[in-house]
Amino acid sequence: MTSPDSLPMVHVRAPGKINVFLRVGAVMDDGYHDVATAYQAVSLYEDVRAWPADDFSVSFTGPIDTSSLATDGSNLAIKAARMLARKADYRGGVRLEIEKRVPIAGGMGGGSADAAATLVACDALWGTELSREELLTLAARLGADVPFALTGGTALGTVRGDHLSPALAKGQYHWVLVLREEGMSTPQVYEELDRHRERHALDISPAEERPTVDANVLQALRAGDPEMLAESLSNDLQAPAIHLSPSIGEVIELGEMNGALAGFVSGSGPTVAFLTADLDSALDLQIALSAARLTAVRAIGPVHGARVITD
């Protein structure tokens, strides 16, 4: 009988993301919104290890509480593996073990990173040799953030966020991320955005149907200037997220009082991302936030997308 430890294993690492810019278009007839976003992949990673198996299974390790995560066919990593198997006409399965560090329902695309890493891991494990374009097509079917988790770096996303184009960017950015134990429902935050816009219809401009990324953000990324980028950071989902969880606003205020160039909600929240001037500033901010009994971690960006790691 073959020992599980003797079977081949593929290890893939994929990054979480932050949206340094997120503009949300008007709600459409189908209830969805088009978006325009600037993604940056950061060094808070998900590690996916894959072994050959007769069926499909997933388990979790790591510092994140994963007790709420499904391990059946509704899990996004399992969906990714099954989708790839159908595409490649592969008749076997896979056993996945995911070491989670990206917060669940935290606005950083942890589930998307798991799905992207699973696509790369299964492609390597099964020898299916799909092209990058084929993997990106599968990724887009799994969710709006999955293609970016495959590519990493810094990129612009339009339509649902899954139409990617590379962003001209240079330099390295130092981030401090405040992680929350409780997650937020992305659909609920979008619904609150629609209500927010209705409440303030007389005070704010109508939402565009086809939003675009602000030129100041593109200029700041090209310059590699964190202070310039800090002045351009924007997230349409921040106001509704704070309305649903007012303590997020208090965290942003605390970080900016302690030296952050800017603080903002990552994606649909509740993770708060603080941009700092350099490594020393990031260390000082992490210490200050930790002293306030917040879970604060440092990260750098941009980093690569999902790729095989040689253990």
PLY file of the C-alpha trace (Angstrom):
ply
format ascii 1.0
element vertex 311
property float x
property float y
property float z
element edge 310
property int vertex1
property int vertex2
end_header
0.00 0.00 0.00
1.34 3.44 -0.93
1.91 5.82 1.98
0.38 9.31 1.49
3.78 10.79 2.42
5.38 9.07 -0.58
2.96 10.54 -3.12
4.06 13.52 -5.24
3.00 16.91 -3.91
2.80 20.35 -5.52
3.07 23.50 -3.37
1.73 26.79 -4.75
1.74 30.19 -3.04
-0.72 32.95 -4.00
-1.00 36.49 -2.60
-3.78 38.45 -1.02
-4.64 41.78 -2.62
-5.58 45.29 -1.75
-7.47 47.70 -3.97
-5.53 50.95 -3.93
-8.41 52.41 -5.92
-11.97 51.13 -6.26
-14.72 53.00 -8.04
-18.11 51.32 -8.23
-20.51 52.05 -11.07
-24.26 52.44 -10.86
-26.32 49.37 -10.03
-27.43 47.64 -13.22
-30.63 45.81 -14.10
-29.14 42.48 -13.00
-28.28 43.92 -9.58
-24.54 43.94 -10.22
-22.13 46.88 -10.58
-19.24 47.43 -12.95
-16.08 48.55 -11.19
-12.77 50.19 -12.01
-9.98 49.19 -9.67
-6.24 49.22 -9.24
-5.08 46.00 -7.60
-1.83 45.43 -5.78
-0.74 41.95 -4.67
0.84 41.99 -1.20
3.00 39.60 0.80
0.23 38.06 2.87
0.03 34.63 1.28
-2.12 31.54 0.99
-0.18 28.26 0.61
-1.92 25.42 -1.22
-0.47 21.90 -1.23
-1.96 19.33 -3.58
-1.64 15.55 -3.62
-3.16 13.10 -6.13
-6.35 11.41 -4.92
-9.35 9.52 -6.21
-11.78 12.27 -5.22
-11.72 15.97 -4.27
-11.14 17.19 -0.70
-9.81 20.23 1.12
-8.57 20.89 4.65
-7.14 23.98 6.33
-4.25 24.94 8.62
-2.68 28.24 9.63
-3.34 31.09 12.06
-6.76 32.02 10.64
-9.89 30.54 12.23
-11.29 28.41 9.40
-14.12 26.76 11.30
-16.70 28.67 9.21
-15.29 27.55 5.85
-17.06 24.92 3.78
-15.04 21.85 2.80
-17.57 20.41 0.36
-18.17 21.13 -3.31
-19.18 24.73 -2.54
-15.60 25.61 -1.55
-13.99 27.76 -4.23
-10.78 25.72 -4.29
-12.76 22.51 -4.87
-14.71 24.28 -7.63
-11.41 25.32 -9.23
-10.03 21.79 -9.14
-13.21 20.26 -10.57
-13.37 22.91 -13.30
-9.80 22.20 -14.36
-10.42 18.44 -14.33
-13.42 18.89 -16.64
-11.47 21.20 -18.92
-8.56 18.77 -19.21
-10.72 15.62 -19.17
-8.78 14.42 -16.12
-10.47 11.49 -14.38
-8.73 11.57 -10.99
-9.04 13.94 -8.04
-6.90 15.93 -5.62
-6.37 16.33 -1.90
-5.84 20.00 -1.03
-4.36 21.39 2.16
-4.56 25.18 2.45
-2.49 27.15 4.92
-4.48 30.35 5.38
-3.06 33.71 6.37
-5.37 36.04 4.44
-8.45 36.92 6.52
-11.76 35.29 5.58
-14.34 37.74 4.20
-11.79 40.48 4.85
-11.74 42.25 1.50
-8.32 40.84 0.54
-9.32 38.06 -1.84
-8.20 35.08 0.24
-10.68 32.67 -1.31
-9.71 33.93 -4.76
-6.05 33.30 -3.95
-6.95 29.74 -2.91
-8.74 29.17 -6.21
-5.89 30.61 -8.28
-3.31 28.55 -6.40
-5.42 25.44 -6.85
-5.59 25.95 -10.62
-1.80 26.25 -10.82
-1.22 23.34 -8.41
-3.57 20.93 -10.18
-2.24 21.92 -13.59
1.27 21.03 -12.40
0.22 17.92 -10.45
-1.84 16.45 -13.27
0.44 17.57 -16.09
-2.46 19.15 -17.95
-0.20 21.91 -19.36
-2.92 24.50 -19.90
-1.78 27.81 -21.32
-1.78 30.97 -19.20
-4.74 32.26 -21.22
-6.73 29.07 -20.56
-6.04 29.31 -16.82
-7.10 32.97 -16.81
-10.35 32.06 -18.59
-11.12 29.45 -15.93
-10.15 31.91 -13.21
-12.60 34.53 -14.50
-15.42 31.98 -14.31
-14.62 31.36 -10.64
-14.76 34.99 -9.48
-13.79 38.56 -10.26
-10.60 38.58 -8.14
-9.27 35.14 -9.19
-7.54 36.26 -12.42
-5.57 38.89 -10.51
-4.47 36.33 -7.91
-2.99 34.41 -10.84
-1.10 37.38 -12.28
-0.16 39.36 -9.17
1.88 42.54 -9.35
-0.08 45.73 -9.95
-2.93 45.75 -12.45
-6.07 47.57 -13.44
-9.37 45.73 -13.37
-12.57 46.77 -15.14
-16.09 45.46 -15.78
-16.48 43.10 -12.76
-12.80 43.54 -11.95
-11.80 40.49 -13.99
-10.82 42.33 -17.20
-7.17 42.95 -16.38
-4.56 45.18 -17.92
-1.04 45.68 -16.52
-0.36 48.94 -14.73
2.86 50.81 -15.31
4.23 50.79 -11.77
7.60 50.90 -10.06
8.91 50.86 -6.53
7.98 48.91 -3.45
5.26 49.91 -1.00
5.14 49.20 2.72
1.72 48.38 4.15
0.37 47.69 7.62
-2.84 45.67 7.61
-5.28 45.55 10.52
-7.07 42.21 10.44
-10.45 41.67 12.07
-11.83 38.42 13.48
-15.27 39.04 12.01
-15.71 39.27 8.26
-18.11 41.33 6.18
-20.52 40.18 3.49
-19.55 41.69 0.13
-23.16 41.69 -1.18
-24.30 43.41 2.02
-21.67 46.15 1.60
-22.73 46.73 -2.02
-26.37 46.93 -0.94
-25.41 49.49 1.69
-23.56 51.45 -1.00
-26.76 51.64 -3.06
-28.68 52.84 0.01
-25.90 55.35 0.81
-26.16 56.79 -2.69
-29.93 57.06 -2.40
-29.67 58.82 0.98
-27.14 61.33 -0.33
-28.45 61.73 -3.86
-28.57 65.52 -3.52
-25.01 65.76 -2.16
-22.97 63.43 -4.38
-22.60 63.04 -8.12
-24.53 60.20 -9.78
-22.52 57.01 -10.19
-21.11 56.31 -13.64
-22.26 53.25 -15.53
-18.72 52.57 -16.79
-16.29 53.83 -14.14
-12.57 54.40 -14.81
-9.45 54.51 -12.64
-8.43 58.04 -11.68
-5.46 59.41 -13.64
-3.79 60.56 -10.41
-3.57 56.94 -9.23
-1.92 55.87 -12.49
0.55 58.75 -12.22
1.42 57.89 -8.62
2.00 54.21 -9.48
4.20 55.17 -12.43
6.22 57.46 -10.16
6.55 54.85 -7.41
5.82 57.60 -4.89
3.95 56.46 -1.73
3.09 60.03 -0.68
1.57 60.75 -4.08
-0.33 57.47 -3.99
-1.60 58.22 -0.48
-3.28 61.36 -1.79
-5.06 59.36 -4.51
-6.29 56.32 -2.55
-10.05 55.93 -2.86
-12.63 53.22 -2.23
-16.35 53.72 -2.90
-17.10 50.83 -0.53
-15.44 52.51 2.46
-18.39 54.69 3.52
-20.91 51.82 3.48
-18.44 49.52 5.27
-17.96 52.09 8.03
-21.72 52.62 8.24
-22.14 48.88 8.84
-19.17 48.69 11.24
-18.35 52.12 12.73
-15.27 50.81 14.54
-13.51 50.64 11.14
-13.50 54.43 11.07
-11.91 54.52 14.53
-9.14 52.19 13.36
-8.42 54.40 10.33
-8.24 57.47 12.55
-5.89 55.72 15.00
-3.51 54.62 12.25
-3.36 58.05 10.64
-2.68 59.61 14.06
0.29 57.25 14.41
2.11 58.07 11.22
0.34 56.33 8.34
0.33 58.31 5.12
-3.25 57.12 4.61
-5.61 54.42 5.80
-8.51 52.92 3.91
-10.79 49.90 3.76
-9.45 47.05 1.65
-12.06 45.92 -0.89
-15.39 45.46 0.86
-13.72 45.33 4.30
-13.34 44.99 7.17
-9.52 44.80 6.75
-7.95 48.25 6.97
-4.79 48.91 4.93
-2.35 51.64 5.93
0.22 52.96 3.47
3.48 54.05 5.10
6.48 55.99 3.86
9.08 53.27 4.43
9.97 50.17 6.46
10.79 52.08 9.64
7.44 53.88 9.52
5.68 50.55 8.98
7.43 49.02 12.01
6.51 52.00 14.21
2.89 51.88 13.07
2.63 48.13 13.61
3.91 48.55 17.18
1.43 51.38 17.89
-1.55 49.45 16.52
-0.53 46.27 18.33
-0.30 48.27 21.58
-3.95 49.19 20.99
-4.69 45.43 20.95
-5.31 45.32 17.22
-4.02 42.51 15.00
-1.56 44.35 12.76
0.72 42.72 10.20
3.24 44.23 7.81
3.28 43.47 4.10
5.04 44.72 1.01
3.73 45.09 -2.49
3.67 44.42 -5.30
4.52 40.71 -5.27
4.16 37.90 -7.79
0.95 35.99 -8.42
0.29 32.27 -7.89
3.38 30.19 -8.57
4.87 26.82 -7.72
7.20 26.78 -4.70
10.04 24.27 -4.45
10.00 22.92 -0.88
0 1
1 2
2 3
3 4
4 5
5 6
6 7
7 8
8 9
9 10
10 11
11 12
12 13
13 14
14 15
15 16
16 17
17 18
18 19
19 20
20 21
21 22
22 23
23 24
24 25
25 26
26 27
27 28
28 29
29 30
30 31
31 32
32 33
33 34
34 35
35 36
36 37
37 38
38 39
39 40
40 41
41 42
42 43
43 44
44 45
45 46
46 47
47 48
48 49
49 50
50 51
51 52
52 53
53 54
54 55
55 56
56 57
57 58
58 59
59 60
60 61
61 62
62 63
63 64
64 65
65 66
66 67
67 68
68 69
69 70
70 71
71 72
72 73
73 74
74 75
75 76
76 77
77 78
78 79
79 80
80 81
81 82
82 83
83 84
84 85
85 86
86 87
87 88
88 89
89 90
90 91
91 92
92 93
93 94
94 95
95 96
96 97
97 98
98 99
99 100
100 101
101 102
102 103
103 104
104 105
105 106
106 107
107 108
108 109
109 110
110 111
111 112
112 113
113 114
114 115
115 116
116 117
117 118
118 119
119 120
120 121
121 122
122 123
123 124
124 125
125 126
126 127
127 128
128 129
129 130
130 131
131 132
132 133
133 134
134 135
135 136
136 137
137 138
138 139
139 140
140 141
141 142
142 143
143 144
144 145
145 146
146 147
147 148
148 149
149 150
150 151
151 152
152 153
153 154
154 155
155 156
156 157
157 158
158 159
159 160
160 161
161 162
162 163
163 164
164 165
165 166
166 167
167 168
168 169
169 170
170 171
171 172
172 173
173 174
174 175
175 176
176 177
177 178
178 179
179 180
180 181
181 182
182 183
183 184
184 185
185 186
186 187
187 188
188 189
189 190
190 191
191 192
192 193
193 194
194 195
195 196
196 197
197 198
198 199
199 200
200 201
201 202
202 203
203 204
204 205
205 206
206 207
207 208
208 209
209 210
210 211
211 212
212 213
213 214
214 215
215 216
216 217
217 218
218 219
219 220
220 221
221 222
222 223
223 224
224 225
225 226
226 227
227 228
228 229
229 230
230 231
231 232
232 233
233 234
234 235
235 236
236 237
237 238
238 239
239 240
240 241
241 242
242 243
243 244
244 245
245 246
246 247
247 248
248 249
249 250
250 251
251 252
252 253
253 254
254 255
255 256
256 257
257 258
258 259
259 260
260 261
261 262
262 263
263 264
264 265
265 266
266 267
267 268
268 269
269 270
270 271
271 272
272 273
273 274
274 275
275 276
276 277
277 278
278 279
279 280
280 281
281 282
282 283
283 284
284 285
285 286
286 287
287 288
288 289
289 290
290 291
291 292
292 293
293 294
294 295
295 296
296 297
297 298
298 299
299 300
300 301
301 302
302 303
303 304
304 305
305 306
306 307
307 308
308 309
309 310
